[in-house]
Amino acid sequence: MNEETVVAAIKNYAAKPDKNLFSLYEYATKFSVLSAVKRYMEVLL
C-alpha cells in the first residue's frame, strides 16, 4: 500500500462524524503504525 492511499484513508476517516479514535489507536497499535497515525490525525483534527 502506498503512502497516498494511507493518507487518503486517514483523511476520510477523520471527516466521519462517527469516528472512534480509541478503536483507531487500538488497531494502529496492533499493526505497529501508531506513531504515523497519530501524526496524521493531529494535523487533521
N, CA, C and O atoms as CSV, one atom per row, in Angstrom:
chain,resi,resn,atom,element,x,y,z
A,1,MET,N,N,0.848,-1.160,0.000
A,1,MET,CA,C,0.000,0.000,0.000
A,1,MET,C,C,0.908,1.242,0.000
A,1,MET,O,O,1.860,1.325,0.776
A,2,ASN,N,N,0.602,2.184,-0.866
A,2,ASN,CA,C,1.461,3.367,-0.911
A,2,ASN,C,C,0.974,4.441,0.061
A,2,ASN,O,O,-0.132,4.358,0.595
A,3,GLU,N,N,1.806,5.434,0.275
A,3,GLU,CA,C,1.518,6.477,1.258
A,3,GLU,C,C,0.288,7.301,0.879
A,3,GLU,O,O,-0.470,7.712,1.758
A,4,GLU,N,N,0.083,7.544,-0.397
A,4,GLU,CA,C,-1.075,8.325,-0.840
A,4,GLU,C,C,-2.382,7.636,-0.455
A,4,GLU,O,O,-3.337,8.293,-0.041
A,5,THR,N,N,-2.421,6.336,-0.591
A,5,THR,CA,C,-3.617,5.575,-0.234
A,5,THR,C,C,-3.886,5.664,1.264
A,5,THR,O,O,-5.027,5.847,1.691
A,6,VAL,N,N,-2.837,5.533,2.048
A,6,VAL,CA,C,-2.978,5.599,3.506
A,6,VAL,C,C,-3.441,6.987,3.937
A,6,VAL,O,O,-4.338,7.106,4.771
A,7,VAL,N,N,-2.849,8.019,3.388
A,7,VAL,CA,C,-3.230,9.393,3.737
A,7,VAL,C,C,-4.687,9.658,3.354
A,7,VAL,O,O,-5.424,10.276,4.122
A,8,ALA,N,N,-5.099,9.203,2.189
A,8,ALA,CA,C,-6.493,9.385,1.761
A,8,ALA,C,C,-7.443,8.671,2.712
A,8,ALA,O,O,-8.494,9.212,3.058
A,9,ALA,N,N,-7.090,7.474,3.132
A,9,ALA,CA,C,-7.935,6.715,4.061
A,9,ALA,C,C,-8.042,7.421,5.410
A,9,ALA,O,O,-9.124,7.487,5.994
A,10,ILE,N,N,-6.939,7.942,5.897
A,10,ILE,CA,C,-6.955,8.645,7.184
A,10,ILE,C,C,-7.766,9.930,7.076
A,10,ILE,O,O,-8.502,10.273,8.002
A,11,LYS,N,N,-7.645,10.643,5.966
A,11,LYS,CA,C,-8.440,11.863,5.766
A,11,LYS,C,C,-9.927,11.546,5.741
A,11,LYS,O,O,-10.724,12.260,6.348
A,12,ASN,N,N,-10.303,10.487,5.049
A,12,ASN,CA,C,-11.704,10.081,5.002
A,12,ASN,C,C,-12.206,9.697,6.389
A,12,ASN,O,O,-13.321,10.055,6.770
A,13,TYR,N,N,-11.404,8.982,7.128
A,13,TYR,CA,C,-11.796,8.575,8.477
A,13,TYR,C,C,-11.944,9.793,9.386
A,13,TYR,O,O,-12.886,9.862,10.175
A,14,ALA,N,N,-11.037,10.743,9.285
A,14,ALA,CA,C,-11.084,11.946,10.127
A,14,ALA,C,C,-12.326,12.774,9.832
A,14,ALA,O,O,-12.820,13.473,10.717
A,15,ALA,N,N,-12.836,12.712,8.620
A,15,ALA,CA,C,-14.001,13.502,8.233
A,15,ALA,C,C,-15.317,12.868,8.690
A,15,ALA,O,O,-16.356,13.527,8.672
A,16,LYS,N,N,-15.282,11.607,9.096
A,16,LYS,CA,C,-16.508,10.918,9.510
A,16,LYS,C,C,-17.002,11.470,10.853
A,16,LYS,O,O,-16.214,11.656,11.780
A,17,PRO,N,N,-18.296,11.727,10.949
A,17,PRO,CA,C,-18.822,12.224,12.229
A,17,PRO,C,C,-18.859,11.150,13.319
A,17,PRO,O,O,-18.876,11.481,14.504
A,18,ASP,N,N,-18.872,9.883,12.939
A,18,ASP,CA,C,-18.955,8.797,13.918
A,18,ASP,C,C,-17.631,8.067,14.128
A,18,ASP,O,O,-17.619,6.883,14.465
A,19,LYS,N,N,-16.524,8.769,13.932
A,19,LYS,CA,C,-15.211,8.125,14.082
A,19,LYS,C,C,-14.973,7.724,15.538
A,19,LYS,O,O,-15.452,8.380,16.463
A,20,ASN,N,N,-14.241,6.658,15.717
A,20,ASN,CA,C,-13.921,6.145,17.040
A,20,ASN,C,C,-12.399,6.118,17.156
A,20,ASN,O,O,-11.751,5.162,16.730
A,21,LEU,N,N,-11.848,7.162,17.728
A,21,LEU,CA,C,-10.396,7.286,17.799
A,21,LEU,C,C,-9.775,6.218,18.699
A,21,LEU,O,O,-8.644,5.792,18.465
A,22,PHE,N,N,-10.492,5.794,19.704
A,22,PHE,CA,C,-9.978,4.735,20.567
A,22,PHE,C,C,-9.735,3.463,19.760
A,22,PHE,O,O,-8.674,2.848,19.867
A,23,SER,N,N,-10.713,3.072,18.956
A,23,SER,CA,C,-10.561,1.874,18.121
A,23,SER,C,C,-9.457,2.059,17.085
A,23,SER,O,O,-8.673,1.144,16.833
A,24,LEU,N,N,-9.401,3.237,16.493
A,24,LEU,CA,C,-8.348,3.520,15.513
A,24,LEU,C,C,-6.975,3.345,16.140
A,24,LEU,O,O,-6.096,2.724,15.542
A,25,TYR,N,N,-6.780,3.885,17.337
A,25,TYR,CA,C,-5.487,3.780,18.001
A,25,TYR,C,C,-5.194,2.337,18.432
A,25,TYR,O,O,-4.037,1.916,18.426
A,26,GLU,N,N,-6.230,1.579,18.806
A,26,GLU,CA,C,-6.018,0.169,19.136
A,26,GLU,C,C,-5.502,-0.605,17.921
A,26,GLU,O,O,-4.533,-1.358,18.022
A,27,TYR,N,N,-6.155,-0.412,16.775
A,27,TYR,CA,C,-5.719,-1.095,15.550
A,27,TYR,C,C,-4.328,-0.621,15.127
A,27,TYR,O,O,-3.496,-1.424,14.704
A,28,ALA,N,N,-4.082,0.671,15.242
A,28,ALA,CA,C,-2.770,1.201,14.865
A,28,ALA,C,C,-1.672,0.587,15.736
A,28,ALA,O,O,-0.576,0.307,15.252
A,29,THR,N,N,-1.968,0.381,17.007
A,29,THR,CA,C,-1.004,-0.254,17.908
A,29,THR,C,C,-0.750,-1.696,17.488
A,29,THR,O,O,0.396,-2.142,17.450
A,30,LYS,N,N,-1.825,-2.429,17.171
A,30,LYS,CA,C,-1.682,-3.827,16.763
A,30,LYS,C,C,-0.853,-3.972,15.495
A,30,LYS,O,O,-0.122,-4.950,15.334
A,31,PHE,N,N,-0.967,-2.996,14.591
A,31,PHE,CA,C,-0.240,-3.070,13.324
A,31,PHE,C,C,1.057,-2.262,13.332
A,31,PHE,O,O,1.690,-2.077,12.293
A,32,SER,N,N,1.441,-1.787,14.509
A,32,SER,CA,C,2.713,-1.058,14.703
A,32,SER,C,C,2.831,0.191,13.833
A,32,SER,O,O,3.893,0.484,13.284
A,33,VAL,N,N,1.731,0.915,13.717
A,33,VAL,CA,C,1.751,2.166,12.939
A,33,VAL,C,C,1.173,3.328,13.750
A,33,VAL,O,O,0.738,4.332,13.186
A,34,LEU,N,N,1.175,3.182,15.070
A,34,LEU,CA,C,0.548,4.185,15.920
A,34,LEU,C,C,1.175,5.566,15.754
A,34,LEU,O,O,0.451,6.558,15.670
A,35,SER,N,N,2.482,5.650,15.706
A,35,SER,CA,C,3.122,6.968,15.596
A,35,SER,C,C,2.731,7.667,14.295
A,35,SER,O,O,2.505,8.877,14.290
A,36,ALA,N,N,2.649,6.931,13.207
A,36,ALA,CA,C,2.258,7.529,11.930
A,36,ALA,C,C,0.802,7.973,11.957
A,36,ALA,O,O,0.473,9.055,11.472
A,37,VAL,N,N,-0.071,7.145,12.521
A,37,VAL,CA,C,-1.489,7.501,12.600
A,37,VAL,C,C,-1.677,8.735,13.477
A,37,VAL,O,O,-2.431,9.640,13.121
A,38,LYS,N,N,-1.002,8.774,14.607
A,38,LYS,CA,C,-1.111,9.941,15.498
A,38,LYS,C,C,-0.659,11.203,14.783
A,38,LYS,O,O,-1.301,12.248,14.887
A,39,ARG,N,N,0.442,11.104,14.062
A,39,ARG,CA,C,0.974,12.274,13.354
A,39,ARG,C,C,-0.047,12.837,12.382
A,39,ARG,O,O,-0.274,14.047,12.355
A,40,TYR,N,N,-0.660,11.983,11.591
A,40,TYR,CA,C,-1.651,12.437,10.619
A,40,TYR,C,C,-2.921,12.943,11.302
A,40,TYR,O,O,-3.481,13.960,10.891
A,41,MET,N,N,-3.376,12.246,12.336
A,41,MET,CA,C,-4.615,12.649,12.996
A,41,MET,C,C,-4.442,13.981,13.734
A,41,MET,O,O,-5.383,14.773,13.793
A,42,GLU,N,N,-3.268,14.237,14.292
A,42,GLU,CA,C,-3.029,15.519,14.961
A,42,GLU,C,C,-3.152,16.679,13.976
A,42,GLU,O,O,-3.633,17.753,14.337
A,43,VAL,N,N,-2.732,16.471,12.770
A,43,VAL,CA,C,-2.816,17.515,11.756
A,43,VAL,C,C,-4.254,17.707,11.278
A,43,VAL,O,O,-4.684,18.832,11.024
A,44,LEU,N,N,-4.993,16.605,11.157
A,44,LEU,CA,C,-6.336,16.658,10.583
A,44,LEU,C,C,-7.408,17.085,11.572
A,44,LEU,O,O,-8.442,17.614,11.167
A,45,LEU,N,N,-7.181,16.863,12.866
A,45,LEU,CA,C,-8.221,17.191,13.844
A,45,LEU,C,C,-7.941,18.482,14.559
A,45,LEU,O,O,-8.724,18.897,15.414
